[in-house]
Amino acid sequence: MGISARELAAATPASRDRYIDLLRVASLAVVVLGHWLMAAVTPDGQVGNLLAVVPGLQLLTWALQVMPVFFFVGGFSHALAHRSRPQYAGFLRARLQRLLRPTMVFIAVWGALALALQLFAADGAGHGLAGVALRLVTQPLWFIGVYLAMVAFTPPLLRLHGRYGWGAFAGLVLGAALVDVLRFAFGVPYVEFLNFALVWLAIHQLGFLRADGLIRRPAVLAAAGLAGAASLVALGPYPLSMVGMPGEKISNMAPPTLALLCHGLWLVGAVELLRGPGTRLAARARVWRAVVAANGVAMTAFLWHLTAMLGVYGAMLALGVRLPAPATGIWWAQVPLRIGAAVLLTALLVAVFRRFEHPAPPTPSDGTGGPLAALGITLALLGVLGLSMTGFGGLLEGHTATLIAVRVTAPAAVAMALAGWFLVERAGRAGRAGGA
């Protein structure tokens, strides 16, 4: 029988930085709510983007695009975790258990559903809301792929941080800036994909700096980031929105740009400015119990929240409820009801799948299995990123998408993800056997 959230909260050591846990939960919650709100489903079942329907709302992404905060928190947590478990294979397995297991279950369940729909549906589930769902539900997996890269690169980047401090962060920022210069000024093909690593790893590096108490002037960081993002959007080719928009030629998100990196600096500075009141809030017993409970199911809820949203819209269409045109008065009036229904359906899905997020107890390792773990995380990373781009639509036909200048099919992406997970798990068992 598992330990309850109340018992975990009561057993929390006084030394734990509860504000970091609060930021982790809050950032994912904002992302989920943003996805639910941005989904603009038309009366014929097509899914659009509210920010495209009402362009003026794109400015809100400067406050609500909070994924950089989650990666910043990840850097802080990874620094502490690696220092307590320095062996590479053991560190990887310990950090990835709660990430890969629920992800692989999600891929397996949706993969089976996609196959069934494409085998038995009259139109192969290529049209309507079902077809949209097969393409859409995997899109958040890009986050899992990037997070896998952060875990994989933590050991070498933490060593660079230990040697150069802010200099290691500055090197990543300069690299991201150079990529944008090569991309926009010289038109170098495919170079923009490097910023999937450079931009997010730079924000992740800020978590290392925070772990060592080196972010001493958060107001300067916030002001510099906000001024940089505003200048780049005003003077450069960068769009206003800090999330991807359908049909746009340039996105700040995919691949990430220097403008998004500046946006991340502004957000990190802002949450550090709120550290005092945030710490006091997280210290309250009821708040902390809620944070502990939410952290225990956060990844499961994130993986399934789009499934829940599409399930709500599917139920409305199946019941003959006429969907209003997006951004109309009736549409806005229905928002609380739709989000409330999505919350309930997400809670049901979490109740079903939450057990896969519970990690196995930590086991000793002698440090062997590092190369196997590195290969595993590479395959898992490429598979998850590839699947986020191909979706499950056209699974039997071998639908392809471009992943870092290489064409990848949905079946190949699924195979790489599962093989990578298997190798990471095997590396952990090899380490235990070697240390026995």
C-alpha positions as CSV (number, residue, x, y, z in Angstrom):
1,M,0.0,0.0,0.0
2,G,1.4,3.4,-1.0
3,I,2.2,6.3,1.3
4,S,-0.5,8.9,1.3
5,A,0.1,12.6,0.3
6,R,-0.6,13.6,3.9
7,E,2.0,11.2,5.3
8,L,4.6,12.3,2.7
9,A,3.8,16.0,3.5
10,A,4.3,15.3,7.2
11,A,7.6,13.6,6.6
12,T,9.1,16.4,4.5
13,P,12.4,17.5,5.9
14,A,12.7,21.1,6.9
15,S,15.7,21.5,4.5
16,R,13.5,20.9,1.4
17,D,12.9,23.8,-0.9
18,R,9.2,23.7,-1.0
19,Y,8.9,26.7,-3.3
20,I,10.6,24.7,-6.1
21,D,7.9,22.0,-5.8
22,L,5.2,24.7,-5.8
23,L,6.7,26.1,-9.0
24,R,6.8,22.7,-10.7
25,V,3.1,22.1,-10.0
26,A,2.0,25.6,-10.8
27,S,3.9,25.8,-14.1
28,L,2.4,22.5,-15.4
29,A,-1.1,23.6,-14.2
30,V,-0.8,26.8,-16.2
31,V,0.3,24.9,-19.3
32,V,-2.6,22.5,-19.0
33,L,-5.1,25.3,-18.5
34,G,-3.6,27.2,-21.4
35,H,-4.0,24.2,-23.8
36,W,-7.6,23.7,-22.7
37,L,-8.4,27.4,-23.2
38,M,-6.5,27.8,-26.6
39,A,-8.4,24.8,-28.2
40,A,-11.0,26.4,-30.4
41,V,-13.2,23.5,-31.7
42,T,-15.5,24.5,-34.5
43,P,-19.1,23.2,-35.0
44,D,-17.8,20.7,-37.6
45,G,-15.2,19.2,-35.1
46,Q,-12.1,20.9,-36.4
47,V,-9.6,22.1,-33.8
48,G,-8.1,25.6,-34.2
49,N,-6.2,28.0,-31.9
50,L,-7.9,30.7,-30.0
51,L,-4.9,32.9,-30.4
52,A,-5.3,32.8,-34.1
53,V,-9.0,33.7,-33.8
54,V,-8.3,36.6,-31.4
55,P,-4.7,37.7,-32.2
56,G,-4.7,40.4,-29.5
57,L,-4.6,37.6,-26.9
58,Q,-1.1,36.6,-28.1
59,L,0.4,39.2,-25.7
60,L,-0.9,37.0,-22.8
61,T,1.6,34.3,-23.8
62,W,4.3,36.6,-22.3
63,A,2.9,35.7,-18.9
64,L,1.3,32.3,-19.5
65,Q,4.0,30.5,-21.5
66,V,5.6,29.2,-18.4
67,M,7.3,26.0,-19.7
68,P,10.7,27.8,-19.1
69,V,9.9,27.8,-15.4
70,F,9.4,24.0,-15.4
71,F,12.8,23.5,-17.1
72,F,14.4,26.0,-14.7
73,V,13.0,23.9,-11.8
74,G,14.3,20.8,-13.5
75,G,17.8,22.2,-13.6
76,F,17.7,22.8,-9.8
77,S,16.4,19.3,-9.1
78,H,18.8,17.6,-11.4
79,A,21.8,19.4,-9.9
80,L,20.8,18.1,-6.4
81,A,20.0,14.6,-7.6
82,H,23.2,14.1,-9.5
83,R,25.3,15.3,-6.6
84,S,23.6,12.7,-4.4
85,R,23.8,9.9,-7.1
86,P,26.8,10.7,-9.3
87,Q,26.9,7.4,-11.3
88,Y,25.5,8.1,-14.8
89,A,23.4,5.0,-15.2
90,G,22.0,5.2,-11.7
91,F,21.3,8.9,-12.0
92,L,19.5,8.4,-15.4
93,R,17.3,5.6,-14.2
94,A,16.4,7.4,-11.0
95,R,15.4,10.5,-12.8
96,L,13.6,8.8,-15.7
97,Q,11.5,6.2,-13.9
98,R,8.6,8.7,-13.2
99,L,9.0,10.2,-16.7
100,L,9.3,7.2,-19.1
101,R,7.0,4.7,-17.5
102,P,3.8,6.8,-17.7
103,T,4.9,8.0,-21.1
104,M,5.4,4.5,-22.5
105,V,2.0,3.5,-21.1
106,F,0.4,6.6,-22.8
107,I,2.1,5.6,-26.1
108,A,1.0,2.0,-25.8
109,V,-2.6,2.8,-25.0
110,W,-3.0,5.5,-27.7
111,G,-1.0,3.3,-30.2
112,A,-3.5,0.4,-29.7
113,L,-6.4,2.8,-30.0
114,A,-5.0,4.3,-33.2
115,L,-4.6,0.9,-34.7
116,A,-8.1,-0.1,-33.8
117,L,-9.6,3.1,-35.3
118,Q,-7.6,2.8,-38.5
119,L,-8.4,-0.9,-38.9
120,F,-12.1,-0.8,-38.1
121,A,-13.4,2.8,-38.5
122,A,-15.2,3.4,-41.8
123,D,-12.9,6.3,-42.8
124,G,-9.8,5.0,-41.0
125,A,-10.3,7.8,-38.4
126,G,-8.8,10.2,-40.8
127,H,-11.5,12.8,-40.6
128,G,-13.4,14.6,-37.9
129,L,-12.5,14.9,-34.3
130,A,-11.1,11.3,-34.1
131,G,-8.6,12.1,-36.9
132,V,-7.6,15.4,-35.1
133,A,-7.1,13.5,-31.9
134,L,-4.7,11.0,-33.5
135,R,-2.6,13.9,-34.7
136,L,-3.0,16.2,-31.7
137,V,-2.6,14.1,-28.5
138,T,1.1,13.4,-29.1
139,Q,2.1,17.1,-29.5
140,P,3.0,17.6,-25.8
141,L,5.5,14.8,-26.1
142,W,8.0,17.3,-27.4
143,F,8.3,18.4,-23.7
144,I,9.2,14.9,-22.7
145,G,11.8,14.7,-25.4
146,V,13.4,18.0,-24.4
147,Y,13.3,17.0,-20.7
148,L,15.1,13.7,-21.6
149,A,17.9,15.7,-23.2
150,M,18.2,17.8,-20.1
151,V,18.6,14.7,-17.9
152,A,21.1,13.2,-20.3
153,F,23.2,16.4,-20.5
154,T,23.1,17.2,-16.7
155,P,26.4,15.5,-15.8
156,P,28.7,17.3,-18.3
157,L,26.9,20.6,-18.0
158,L,27.0,20.4,-14.3
159,R,30.8,20.0,-14.5
160,L,31.0,23.0,-16.8
161,H,28.9,24.9,-14.3
162,G,31.2,23.9,-11.5
163,R,34.1,25.3,-13.4
164,Y,32.7,28.4,-15.1
165,G,29.5,29.3,-13.3
166,W,27.7,32.0,-15.1
167,G,30.3,31.6,-18.0
168,A,28.8,28.2,-18.9
169,F,25.3,29.7,-19.1
170,A,26.7,32.6,-21.2
171,G,28.2,30.1,-23.6
172,L,24.8,28.5,-24.2
173,V,23.2,31.9,-24.7
174,L,25.9,33.0,-27.2
175,G,25.4,29.7,-29.0
176,A,21.7,30.2,-29.3
177,A,22.2,33.8,-30.6
178,L,24.7,32.5,-33.2
179,V,22.2,29.9,-34.4
180,D,19.6,32.7,-35.0
181,V,22.1,34.8,-36.8
182,L,23.0,31.9,-39.1
183,R,19.4,31.1,-39.6
184,F,17.9,34.5,-40.2
185,A,20.8,36.5,-41.6
186,F,22.5,33.8,-43.7
187,G,19.8,31.3,-44.3
188,V,21.9,28.3,-43.2
189,P,19.5,25.2,-43.5
190,Y,18.7,23.1,-40.5
191,V,20.9,25.0,-38.1
192,E,17.8,26.2,-36.2
193,F,17.3,22.7,-34.8
194,L,20.4,23.2,-32.6
195,N,18.3,25.7,-30.5
196,F,16.1,22.9,-29.3
197,A,19.2,22.0,-27.2
198,L,20.9,25.4,-26.7
199,V,17.8,27.5,-25.7
200,W,16.3,24.9,-23.3
201,L,19.6,23.9,-21.8
202,A,20.5,27.5,-21.1
203,I,17.3,27.9,-19.1
204,H,18.0,24.5,-17.4
205,Q,21.5,25.9,-16.6
206,L,19.8,28.7,-14.6
207,G,18.6,25.9,-12.3
208,F,22.2,24.9,-11.5
209,L,23.0,28.6,-10.7
210,R,19.9,28.7,-8.4
211,A,21.0,25.5,-6.7
212,D,24.3,27.1,-5.7
213,G,22.7,30.4,-4.7
214,L,24.2,32.4,-7.6
215,I,21.1,34.2,-8.8
216,R,21.5,37.2,-6.5
217,R,19.8,39.9,-8.6
218,P,16.6,38.4,-10.0
219,A,15.3,41.9,-10.8
220,V,18.2,42.5,-13.2
221,L,17.6,39.1,-14.8
222,A,13.9,39.8,-15.3
223,A,14.4,43.2,-16.7
224,A,17.1,42.1,-19.1
225,G,15.0,39.2,-20.3
226,L,11.9,41.3,-20.8
227,A,13.8,44.1,-22.6
228,G,15.6,41.6,-24.8
229,A,12.4,39.8,-25.8
230,A,10.6,43.0,-26.5
231,S,13.5,44.4,-28.6
232,L,13.8,41.2,-30.6
233,V,10.1,41.1,-31.4
234,A,9.9,44.8,-32.2
235,L,13.0,44.9,-34.4
236,G,13.6,41.4,-35.6
237,P,11.8,38.6,-37.5
238,Y,10.4,37.1,-34.2
239,P,6.6,36.8,-33.8
240,L,4.7,38.2,-30.8
241,S,3.4,34.9,-29.6
242,M,5.6,32.9,-27.3
243,V,3.7,29.7,-28.3
244,G,3.5,28.1,-31.7
245,M,0.8,29.4,-34.1
246,P,-0.8,27.5,-36.9
247,G,0.5,28.4,-40.3
248,E,3.2,30.8,-39.2
249,K,6.5,30.9,-41.0
250,I,8.5,31.6,-37.9
251,S,7.7,30.2,-34.5
252,N,9.4,31.2,-31.2
253,M,8.7,27.7,-30.0
254,A,9.6,25.2,-32.7
255,P,12.5,25.5,-33.0
256,P,13.0,27.8,-30.0
257,T,14.5,31.2,-30.7
258,L,16.6,33.8,-28.9
259,A,13.4,35.7,-28.2
260,L,12.0,32.7,-26.3
261,L,15.3,32.4,-24.3
262,C,14.9,36.0,-23.3
263,H,11.3,35.3,-22.3
264,G,12.6,32.5,-20.2
265,L,15.1,34.8,-18.4
266,W,12.2,37.2,-17.6
267,L,10.1,34.4,-16.2
268,V,12.9,33.0,-14.1
269,G,13.7,36.4,-12.7
270,A,10.1,37.0,-11.9
271,V,9.6,33.8,-10.0
272,E,12.8,34.4,-8.1
273,L,11.4,37.8,-7.1
274,L,8.4,36.0,-5.7
275,R,10.5,33.6,-3.8
276,G,9.8,35.0,-0.4
277,P,6.0,35.0,-0.5
278,G,6.0,31.8,-2.5
279,T,8.1,30.1,0.2
280,R,5.7,31.3,2.9
281,L,2.7,30.0,0.9
282,A,4.3,26.6,0.4
283,A,5.0,26.3,4.1
284,R,1.3,26.3,4.9
285,A,0.2,22.8,5.8
286,R,-2.8,22.6,3.5
287,V,-1.0,24.1,0.6
288,W,2.0,21.8,1.0
289,R,-0.3,18.7,1.2
290,A,-1.9,19.8,-2.1
291,V,1.5,20.4,-3.7
292,V,2.7,16.9,-2.6
293,A,-0.5,15.3,-3.9
294,A,-0.2,17.1,-7.2
295,N,3.5,16.4,-7.7
296,G,2.6,12.7,-7.3
297,V,0.4,12.7,-10.4
298,A,1.7,15.7,-12.4
299,M,3.2,13.8,-15.3
300,T,0.2,11.5,-15.7
301,A,-2.1,14.5,-15.7
302,F,0.1,16.3,-18.3
303,L,0.2,13.3,-20.6
304,W,-3.6,12.8,-20.6
305,H,-5.0,16.3,-20.4
306,L,-5.4,16.7,-24.1
307,T,-7.1,13.3,-24.3
308,A,-9.6,14.6,-21.6
309,M,-10.2,17.9,-23.5
310,L,-10.9,16.1,-26.8
311,G,-13.1,13.6,-24.9
312,V,-15.2,16.5,-23.6
313,Y,-15.6,17.9,-27.1
314,G,-16.3,14.4,-28.5
315,A,-19.0,13.8,-26.0
316,M,-20.6,17.1,-26.8
317,L,-20.7,16.3,-30.5
318,A,-21.9,12.7,-29.9
319,L,-24.8,14.1,-27.7
320,G,-25.8,16.5,-30.5
321,V,-24.7,19.6,-28.6
322,R,-24.1,22.4,-31.1
323,L,-20.7,23.9,-30.5
324,P,-20.7,27.7,-30.8
325,A,-18.2,29.5,-33.0
326,P,-14.9,30.1,-31.1
327,A,-14.5,33.4,-29.3
328,T,-18.2,34.3,-29.4
329,G,-20.1,35.3,-26.3
330,I,-21.7,31.9,-26.0
331,W,-18.3,30.2,-26.4
332,W,-16.8,32.3,-23.6
333,A,-19.7,31.6,-21.4
334,Q,-19.2,27.8,-21.8
335,V,-15.5,28.0,-21.0
336,P,-15.9,27.3,-17.2
337,L,-18.2,24.3,-18.0
338,R,-15.8,22.8,-20.6
339,I,-12.8,23.3,-18.3
340,G,-14.6,21.8,-15.4
341,A,-15.6,18.8,-17.4
342,A,-12.0,18.4,-18.6
343,V,-10.8,18.5,-15.0
344,L,-13.2,15.7,-14.0
345,L,-12.2,13.6,-17.0
346,T,-8.5,14.2,-16.4
347,A,-9.0,13.2,-12.7
348,L,-10.6,9.9,-13.9
349,L,-7.7,9.2,-16.3
350,V,-5.2,10.0,-13.5
351,A,-7.0,7.5,-11.2
352,V,-6.6,4.8,-13.9
353,F,-3.0,5.5,-14.8
354,R,-1.4,7.1,-11.8
355,R,0.2,3.9,-10.5
356,F,2.7,3.9,-13.4
357,E,4.1,7.2,-12.2
358,H,5.2,5.7,-8.9
359,P,8.9,4.9,-9.0
360,A,10.5,1.8,-7.7
361,P,12.5,2.1,-4.6
362,P,16.1,3.3,-5.2
363,T,18.7,0.6,-5.6
364,P,22.4,0.7,-5.3
365,S,24.6,0.8,-8.4
366,D,28.3,0.3,-9.0
367,G,28.2,2.9,-11.9
368,T,28.3,0.3,-14.7
369,G,25.8,0.5,-17.5
370,G,26.6,4.1,-18.5
371,P,27.0,3.5,-22.3
372,L,23.8,1.4,-22.3
373,A,21.9,4.1,-20.5
374,A,23.2,6.8,-22.8
375,L,22.1,4.8,-25.9
376,G,18.7,4.2,-24.2
377,I,18.0,7.8,-23.5
378,T,19.1,8.8,-27.0
379,L,16.7,6.4,-28.6
380,A,13.9,7.4,-26.2
381,L,14.5,11.0,-26.9
382,L,14.5,10.6,-30.7
383,G,11.4,8.4,-30.5
384,V,9.4,10.6,-28.3
385,L,10.3,13.7,-30.3
386,G,9.5,11.9,-33.5
387,L,6.1,10.8,-32.3
388,S,5.3,14.3,-31.2
389,M,5.7,15.4,-34.8
390,T,4.1,12.4,-36.6
391,G,1.2,11.8,-34.3
392,F,-0.7,8.5,-34.5
393,G,-2.6,9.4,-37.7
394,G,-1.6,7.3,-40.7
395,L,0.1,4.8,-38.4
396,L,-0.5,1.9,-40.7
397,E,0.5,3.9,-43.8
398,G,3.8,4.9,-42.2
399,H,3.1,8.7,-42.1
400,T,6.4,10.6,-41.9
401,A,7.6,13.9,-40.4
402,T,10.9,15.7,-40.4
403,L,12.9,15.3,-37.2
404,I,16.2,17.3,-37.3
405,A,16.5,17.0,-41.1
406,V,15.7,13.2,-41.1
407,R,12.3,11.7,-42.1
408,V,10.9,9.5,-39.4
409,T,7.7,7.4,-39.4
410,A,5.3,6.9,-36.5
411,P,6.0,3.2,-36.2
412,A,9.8,3.9,-36.2
413,A,9.3,6.6,-33.5
414,V,7.2,4.2,-31.3
415,A,9.9,1.5,-31.7
416,M,12.7,3.8,-30.8
417,A,10.9,5.1,-27.7
418,L,10.1,1.6,-26.4
419,A,13.6,0.4,-27.2
420,G,15.1,3.3,-25.4
421,W,13.0,2.8,-22.3
422,F,14.0,-0.9,-22.3
423,L,17.7,-0.1,-22.5
424,V,17.5,2.5,-19.7
425,E,15.7,0.0,-17.5
426,R,18.3,-2.7,-18.4
427,A,21.2,-0.4,-17.6
428,G,19.8,0.1,-14.1
429,R,19.5,-3.7,-13.6
430,A,23.0,-4.2,-15.0
431,G,24.3,-1.7,-12.5
432,R,22.6,-3.5,-9.6
433,A,23.9,-6.8,-10.7
434,G,27.5,-5.5,-11.0
435,G,27.2,-4.0,-7.5
436,A,25.7,-7.1,-6.0
